Amino acid sequence: MSDKGEEKKVAGAEVSGDAEESRLPIDEHIEEEVSASGKKVRARGVYLLPNLITTGALFSGFYAIVAGVNGNFEAAGIAIFVAMILDGLDGRVARLTDTQSAFGVQYDSLSDMVSFGLAPALVVFSWALGHLGKFGWAAAFLYVACAALRLARFNTQVGTVDKSVFIGLASPTAAAIVASMVWAGHDADVGVGLAVVAAAVTVAAGLLMVSNFRYSSFKGLDFKGRVPFVMMLAVILIFSLVTIDPPRVLLTLAVVYTCSGPALWLWRHLRPRREAGAGGKDRSGD
């Protein structure tokens, strides 16, 4: 049989195979990945463990929305922090088990949009922003839009920027500010004054996500190596402080980290001016 005849048979088999797959109620996921030998191969299916953790983060974000709508703001705030923990685990588990994939990256991004974009905005709206009418709607939507822009920018720049820093406030940290604020004031009598403060915090968190302020990603920390003994004492101290009043301590930590970006930006821009001024004074003295 000629080569052309064999090629037609192979092509016909591929077409029939694709037609058979298209008749399935759920299409199978197929993506290209690099094998151990360095060759690109077509892999069928998805990795279970990291995507299972991502699903847990997605469920936590969804539960936070449901709890917030039902007025259970304490549970809603806790659920967002649970989503943060799971979001930090899925990527590390994927790297440790060598189960990274393009599907996992996109799934994680969509989960982040729900857990750290929609959930905090809807929870804070149900808690306080609803008292402000259309202004509350606008503040909540601004946060959601900024979270979407932040994630889109991160996905397009992930291979070109320094991994030791985040450009703009990371969406989990922005969600931590909003969630801990709601958690800390879940039993407060919300009035217009508190609603205005909540709106200002929500808008500020959203705008910082799309800013160009640089934040440390802490990805350079070596968890496998040895550290000074005092570091363990510091970790124990932080855990002890968190157990005293979790929502307020977590809110304080999130605010301090959030302010570090603008503070470093001011330091970098004011320091050259001070040095230039000091140099001018020295020359005039000479």
C-alpha positions in Angstrom: 0.0 0.0 0.0 1.3 3.5 -0.8 2.3 6.1 1.8 -0.7 8.3 0.7 -3.1 5.4 1.4 -1.6 5.0 4.9 -1.8 8.7 5.6 -5.5 8.7 4.5 -6.2 5.8 6.9 -4.5 7.6 9.8 -6.3 10.8 9.0 -9.6 8.9 8.8 -9.0 7.3 12.2 -8.2 10.6 13.8 -11.4 12.1 12.3 -13.5 9.2 13.5 -11.8 9.4 16.9 -12.6 13.1 17.2 -16.2 12.5 16.1 -16.5 9.8 18.7 -15.2 12.1 21.4 -17.6 14.9 20.3 -20.6 12.6 21.0 -19.6 12.2 24.6 -21.7 14.2 27.1 -18.4 15.8 28.6 -15.4 16.4 26.3 -12.1 15.1 27.5 -9.4 17.7 28.3 -6.3 17.4 26.1 -3.3 19.7 26.3 0.3 19.7 25.3 3.0 19.4 27.9 6.7 18.8 28.0 7.8 15.2 28.9 10.8 14.2 31.0 12.8 13.8 27.7 12.1 17.3 26.7 9.6 16.4 23.9 6.1 17.9 23.7 3.4 15.3 24.2 -0.4 15.4 24.1 -1.7 14.6 27.6 -5.3 13.5 28.3 -7.1 14.4 31.5 -6.2 16.6 34.4 -4.1 16.2 37.6 -6.3 15.4 40.6 -4.5 16.6 43.7 -3.7 20.3 42.9 -7.0 20.8 41.2 -8.8 19.2 44.1 -7.2 21.8 46.4 -8.2 24.6 44.0 -11.8 23.3 44.0 -11.7 23.5 47.8 -10.6 27.2 47.5 -13.4 27.8 45.0 -16.0 26.2 47.3 -14.8 28.3 50.2 -15.3 31.5 48.1 -18.7 30.3 47.1 -19.6 29.5 50.7 -18.5 33.0 51.7 -20.9 34.5 49.2 -23.8 32.4 50.5 -23.0 33.1 54.1 -22.7 36.8 53.5 -26.0 36.9 51.7 -27.6 35.1 54.6 -26.1 37.6 57.1 -23.6 35.2 58.6 -20.6 37.5 58.2 -18.3 35.8 60.7 -18.5 32.6 58.7 -18.1 34.5 55.5 -14.9 36.2 56.6 -13.4 32.9 57.9 -14.3 31.1 54.6 -12.3 33.7 52.6 -9.3 33.1 54.8 -9.7 29.3 54.3 -9.7 30.0 50.5 -6.4 31.9 51.0 -4.8 29.0 52.7 -5.9 26.5 50.0 -4.9 29.0 47.3 -1.4 29.0 48.8 -1.2 25.3 48.9 -2.4 24.2 45.4 0.6 25.8 43.6 3.1 24.5 46.0 1.6 21.0 45.9 1.7 21.1 42.1 5.4 22.1 42.1 6.3 19.5 44.8 4.5 16.7 43.0 5.5 17.9 39.5 1.8 18.1 38.5 1.8 21.7 37.0 -0.3 22.2 33.9 -1.8 25.0 31.9 -5.3 23.8 32.9 -4.3 24.2 36.6 -3.1 27.7 36.1 -6.3 28.9 34.4 -8.5 27.0 36.9 -6.6 28.6 39.8 -7.1 32.1 38.2 -10.8 31.6 37.9 -11.0 30.3 41.5 -9.1 33.4 42.6 -11.6 35.6 40.8 -14.5 34.0 42.8 -12.8 33.8 46.2 -10.8 37.1 46.2 -12.8 39.1 43.7 -16.5 38.4 43.9 -16.7 37.0 47.4 -15.2 39.9 49.3 -17.2 42.5 47.3 -20.5 40.7 47.8 -19.8 40.0 51.5 -18.9 43.6 52.3 -21.8 44.9 50.3 -24.2 42.7 52.2 -22.6 43.8 55.5 -22.2 47.6 55.0 -22.1 49.0 51.5 -25.8 48.3 50.9 -26.6 51.2 53.3 -25.0 53.6 50.7 -27.3 52.8 47.8 -25.7 53.3 44.4 -22.5 54.5 45.9 -22.2 51.1 47.6 -22.9 49.3 44.4 -20.2 51.3 42.6 -17.6 50.7 45.4 -18.2 46.9 45.3 -18.1 46.8 41.5 -14.9 48.8 41.4 -13.3 46.2 43.7 -14.5 43.3 41.5 -13.3 45.0 38.3 -9.9 45.8 39.8 -9.5 42.2 41.0 -10.3 40.9 37.4 -7.8 43.4 35.9 -5.2 42.4 38.5 -5.5 38.7 37.7 -5.4 39.3 34.0 -2.3 41.4 34.2 -0.6 38.9 36.5 -1.4 36.0 34.1 0.1 37.9 31.1 3.2 39.1 33.0 3.9 35.9 35.0 6.8 34.9 32.8 8.4 38.3 32.4 8.5 40.0 35.8 10.6 39.3 38.9 9.0 36.6 40.9 10.3 38.0 44.2 7.9 40.9 44.0 4.2 41.5 43.1 3.4 44.5 40.9 0.3 45.8 42.7 -1.3 44.4 45.8 -2.0 40.7 45.4 -5.7 39.8 45.3 -5.6 37.4 48.3 -4.1 40.3 50.4 -6.8 42.7 49.2 -9.4 40.1 50.1 -7.8 39.6 53.5 -8.3 43.4 54.3 -11.9 43.3 53.3 -12.7 40.0 54.9 -11.0 40.7 58.2 -12.8 44.1 58.3 -16.1 42.3 58.0 -15.1 39.6 60.4 -14.0 42.1 63.0 -17.2 44.1 62.7 -19.7 41.3 62.1 -21.6 42.1 65.3 -21.4 45.9 65.0 -24.4 48.1 64.4 -23.6 49.3 60.9 -24.6 52.9 60.1 -23.8 55.3 57.4 -20.5 56.3 59.0 -19.2 52.8 59.2 -20.5 52.1 55.7 -18.5 55.0 54.3 -15.3 53.7 56.0 -16.0 50.3 54.6 -16.5 51.8 51.1 -13.2 53.7 51.4 -11.3 50.6 52.5 -12.9 48.5 49.7 -12.1 51.1 47.0 -8.5 51.6 48.3 -7.9 47.8 48.3 -9.2 47.6 44.7 -7.1 50.5 43.4 -4.0 49.1 45.0 -4.4 45.9 43.1 -4.0 47.7 39.8 -1.3 50.1 41.0 2.4 49.8 40.2 3.5 49.6 43.8 5.9 46.7 44.5 5.2 44.2 47.2 7.4 41.4 48.4 6.1 38.0 47.3 8.1 36.1 50.0 8.8 33.5 47.3 12.5 33.8 48.1 12.1 32.3 51.5 13.8 28.9 51.8 11.5 26.7 53.9 13.8 23.7 53.5 17.0 25.4 54.9 18.0 26.3 58.4 17.0 29.5 60.0 18.1 31.3 63.2 16.3 30.1 66.4 14.9 33.5 66.9 12.8 33.1 63.7 10.9 30.2 65.3 10.2 32.4 68.3 8.9 35.1 66.0 6.6 32.6 64.3 5.3 31.4 67.7 4.7 35.0 68.8 2.7 35.7 65.6 0.5 32.6 66.1 0.0 33.6 69.8 -1.1 37.1 68.8 -3.5 35.7 66.1 -5.2 33.4 68.6 -5.9 36.4 71.0 -8.2 38.2 68.5 -7.9 36.6 65.0 -9.9 39.2 62.9 -8.3 42.3 64.3 -4.7 40.8 64.3 -5.1 39.6 60.7 -6.6 43.0 59.7 -3.5 44.7 61.3 -1.1 42.4 59.5 -2.9 42.9 56.2 -2.9 46.7 56.6 0.8 46.8 57.5 1.7 44.7 54.4 -0.6 46.8 52.2 1.1 50.1 53.4 4.5 48.7 52.8 4.2 49.1 49.0 3.4 52.9 49.1 5.9 53.4 51.9 8.7 51.8 49.9 7.7 53.8 46.8 7.9 57.1 48.8 11.3 56.0 50.3 12.7 55.4 46.8 11.5 58.7 45.5 12.3 60.9 48.5 15.8 59.4 49.2 17.5 60.8 46.0 16.1 64.2 46.7 17.4 64.2 50.3 20.8 63.0 49.1 20.9 65.7 46.4 19.9 68.3 49.0 22.6 67.1 51.3 25.2 67.2 48.5 24.2 70.8 47.7 24.7 71.9 51.2 28.1 70.3 51.4 29.3 72.1 48.3 27.9 75.4 49.5 29.8 74.9 52.7 33.1 74.3 50.8 
